[in-house]
Amino acid sequence: MGPFTAFTDLAAQIEIPRDGTLSRTLYRDDRVRVVAFGFDAGQELTEHTAAAAAIIQVMSGRFRVTLGGEMLDLLPTAWVHMAPGLPHSVVAIERSVMLLTMLQDCPDAT
């Protein structure tokens, strides 16, 4: 691995499938994993939890995200930090791309 990793257009790194969801790991090391997700309108990730803290960044489109029972509508430039173990779900309101950054062994930040 080189001294840096760069993407000049993150949203262009993933295709949005028709009637589906597609994910692509863009970067991974022993502390961080970055995954781009492309969602067609109406596609979702049903409620689940993760052992690690994570950050959602909306690159394009619009999402409805439920975080521990609280619902948020997220537009491009939205940023959300999720503590480990937080129940959450994601629904694409329109064709959308989001970036998910999973943080291993990082203390919960508020």
NORKA-V499390 format. One record per pair of residues at least 12 apart in sequence whose C-alpha atoms are under 10 Angstrom apart, sorted by the first residue. I is the first residue (numbers start at 1). J is the second residue. Records with the same first field share a line. If there is no record, write none. Layout:
I = J / J
This chain:
1 = 29
5 = 26 / 27
6 = 26 / 27
7 = 26
9 = 59
10 = 26 / 36 / 59 / 60 / 97 / 98 / 99
11 = 36 / 37 / 38 / 58 / 59 / 60 / 96 / 97 / 98 / 99
12 = 36 / 59 / 97
13 = 25 / 26 / 36 / 37 / 38 / 97
14 = 26 / 35 / 36 / 37 / 38 / 39 / 97 / 98
15 = 36 / 37 / 38 / 39 / 40 / 96 / 97
16 = 37 / 38 / 39 / 40 / 41 / 95 / 96 / 97
17 = 38 / 39 / 40 / 41 / 95
18 = 38 / 39 / 40 / 41 / 43 / 95
19 = 39 / 40 / 41 / 42 / 43 / 95
20 = 38 / 39 / 40 / 41 / 42 / 43 / 44 / 95
21 = 37 / 38 / 39 / 40 / 41 / 42 / 43 / 44 / 45 / 92 / 95 / 96 / 97
22 = 36 / 37 / 38 / 39 / 40 / 97
23 = 35 / 36 / 37 / 38 / 39 / 97 / 98 / 99 / 100
24 = 36 / 37 / 38 / 99
25 = 37 / 99 / 100 / 101
26 = 99 / 101
27 = 101
28 = 101 / 102
29 = 104
30 = 103 / 104 / 105
31 = 102 / 103 / 104 / 105 / 106
32 = 54 / 101 / 102 / 103 / 104 / 105 / 106
33 = 54 / 100 / 101 / 102 / 103 / 104
34 = 54 / 55 / 99 / 100 / 101 / 102 / 103
35 = 56 / 98 / 99 / 100 / 101 / 102
36 = 56 / 57 / 58 / 59 / 97 / 98 / 99 / 100 / 101
37 = 58 / 59 / 96 / 97 / 98 / 99 / 100
38 = 59 / 60 / 61 / 92 / 95 / 96 / 97 / 98 / 99
39 = 61 / 62 / 63 / 90 / 91 / 92 / 93 / 94 / 95 / 96 / 97 / 98
40 = 61 / 91 / 92 / 93 / 94 / 95 / 96 / 97
41 = 61 / 62 / 63 / 91 / 92 / 93 / 94 / 95 / 96
42 = 63 / 90 / 91 / 92 / 93 / 94 / 95 / 96
43 = 63 / 90 / 91 / 92 / 93 / 94 / 95 / 96
44 = 63 / 64 / 65 / 89 / 90 / 91 / 92 / 93
45 = 65 / 88 / 89 / 90 / 91 / 92
46 = 66 / 87 / 88 / 89 / 90 / 91
47 = 65 / 66 / 67 / 68 / 86 / 87 / 88 / 89 / 90
48 = 85 / 86 / 87 / 88 / 89 / 90
49 = 67 / 68 / 82 / 83 / 84 / 85 / 86 / 87 / 88 / 89
50 = 82 / 83 / 84 / 85 / 86 / 87 / 88 / 102
51 = 83 / 84 / 85 / 86 / 102 / 103 / 104 / 105
52 = 82 / 83 / 84 / 85 / 86 / 101 / 102 / 103 / 104 / 105 / 106 / 107 / 108
53 = 81 / 82 / 83 / 84 / 85 / 86 / 101 / 102 / 103 / 104 / 105 / 106 / 107 / 108 / 109
54 = 80 / 81 / 82 / 83 / 84 / 86 / 100 / 101 / 102 / 103 / 104 / 106 / 108
55 = 79 / 80 / 81 / 82 / 83 / 99 / 100 / 101 / 102 / 103
56 = 74 / 78 / 79 / 80 / 81 / 82 / 98 / 99 / 100 / 101 / 102
57 = 74 / 75 / 76 / 77 / 78 / 79 / 80 / 81 / 97 / 98 / 99 / 100 / 101
58 = 74 / 75 / 76 / 77 / 78 / 79 / 80 / 96 / 97 / 98 / 99 / 100
59 = 75 / 76 / 77 / 78 / 79 / 96 / 97 / 98 / 99
60 = 74 / 75 / 76 / 77 / 78 / 94 / 95 / 96 / 97 / 98 / 99
61 = 74 / 75 / 76 / 92 / 93 / 94 / 95 / 96 / 97 / 98
62 = 74 / 75 / 76 / 78 / 91 / 92 / 93 / 94 / 95 / 96 / 97 / 98
63 = 75 / 76 / 78 / 90 / 91 / 92 / 93 / 94 / 95 / 96 / 97 / 98
64 = 89 / 90 / 91 / 92 / 93 / 94
65 = 80 / 88 / 89 / 90 / 91 / 92
66 = 87 / 88 / 89 / 90 / 91
67 = 80 / 82 / 83 / 86 / 87 / 88 / 89 / 90
68 = 82 / 85 / 86 / 87 / 88 / 89
69 = 86 / 87 / 88 / 89
70 = 88
71 = 88 / 89 / 90
72 = 90
73 = 90 / 91 / 92 / 93
74 = 92 / 93
75 = 96 / 98
76 = 96 / 97 / 98
77 = 98
78 = 98
79 = 98 / 99
80 = 100
81 = 100 / 101 / 102 / 108 / 109 / 110
82 = 102 / 108 / 109 / 110
83 = 103 / 106 / 107 / 108 / 109 / 110
84 = 102 / 103 / 104 / 106 / 107 / 108
